[in-house]
């Protein structure tokens, strides 16, 4: 079975969080998660354990897709160095940069 995407995991954690917030008995909550998301009992309990440590629902995460493109070697070195210093992934850095670029582009176009 494939691993859950970050978006799917966020949905599962939030569903578990809501069940616990409504003070649903853990066994009942596990059964509901099993039925709603086709999880094993063990998986359902793991999500409930994780949700029990949360103070609030997790932020919704948009699904991602892999993309391949070529960049100059110097830019890749600079990106990797920035990633090490910042603790961000290359994907996070590129996503932030493109969001900023596209936001400015849309503002210019009106």
C-alpha positions in Angstrom: 0.0 0.0 0.0 1.3 3.5 -0.9 2.1 6.0 1.8 -0.4 8.7 2.5 0.4 12.1 0.9 0.8 15.1 3.2 -2.6 16.4 2.1 -4.2 13.0 2.9 -2.4 12.8 6.3 -3.6 16.3 7.2 -7.2 15.2 6.4 -6.9 12.1 8.5 -5.3 14.0 11.4 -8.0 16.6 11.3 -10.8 14.0 11.2 -9.2 12.3 14.3 -8.8 15.7 16.0 -12.5 16.5 15.4 -13.5 13.2 16.9 -11.4 13.7 20.0 -12.6 17.3 20.3 -16.2 16.0 20.4 -15.0 13.6 23.2 -15.8 10.5 21.1 -14.6 7.4 22.9 -11.3 6.4 21.4 -12.5 2.9 20.4 -15.6 4.5 18.6 -13.3 7.1 17.0 -11.0 4.4 15.7 -13.9 2.5 14.2 -15.2 5.7 12.5 -11.8 6.4 11.0 -11.5 2.8 9.8 -14.8 3.1 8.1 -14.5 6.6 6.7 -10.9 6.3 5.4 -10.5 2.5 4.9 -7.8 2.3 7.5 -6.7 -0.7 9.6 -7.4 -0.5 13.3 -3.7 0.0 14.0 -3.5 3.0 11.5 -6.7 4.5 13.0 -5.2 4.4 16.5 -1.9 5.9 15.3 -3.8 8.9 13.8 -5.8 9.3 17.0 -2.5 9.2 19.1 -1.0 11.9 16.9 -4.2 14.0 16.9 -4.3 13.8 20.7 -1.0 15.7 20.9 -2.4 18.6 18.7 -3.6 21.9 20.1 -5.5 22.7 16.9 -6.2 21.1 13.6 -3.3 21.0 11.2 -3.1 23.3 8.3 -4.5 22.0 5.1 -1.7 21.0 2.7 -2.1 21.2 -1.0 -1.1 18.1 -2.9 2.2 18.3 -4.8 3.5 16.9 -8.0 7.1 16.2 -9.0 8.5 18.4 -11.8 11.9 18.2 -13.4 13.7 21.2 -14.9 17.3 22.3 -15.5 19.1 25.1 -13.7 22.6 26.5 -13.9 25.0 24.6 -11.6 25.8 27.8 -9.7 22.1 28.4 -8.9 21.7 24.8 -7.7 24.7 25.2 -5.4 23.3 28.5 -4.0 19.9 26.8 -3.5 21.4 23.9 -1.7 23.5 26.2 0.5 20.4 28.3 1.4 18.4 25.1 2.1 21.1 23.9 4.6 21.2 27.3 6.3 17.5 27.8 6.4 16.4 24.3 7.2 13.9 24.4 4.3 13.7 21.9 1.5 14.5 22.8 -2.1 10.8 22.3 -2.9 9.8 24.8 -0.1 12.3 27.4 -1.3 11.2 27.1 -5.0 7.5 27.2 -4.0 8.0 30.4 -2.0 10.0 32.0 -4.8 7.5 31.1 -7.5 4.6 32.2 -5.3 6.3 35.6 -4.8 7.1 35.9 -8.5 3.6 34.9 -9.7 2.0 37.2 -7.1 4.0 40.1 -8.5 3.3 39.1 -12.0 -0.5 39.1 -11.4 -0.3 42.5 -9.6 1.4 44.0 -12.6 -1.2 42.6 -15.0 -4.0 44.0 -12.9 
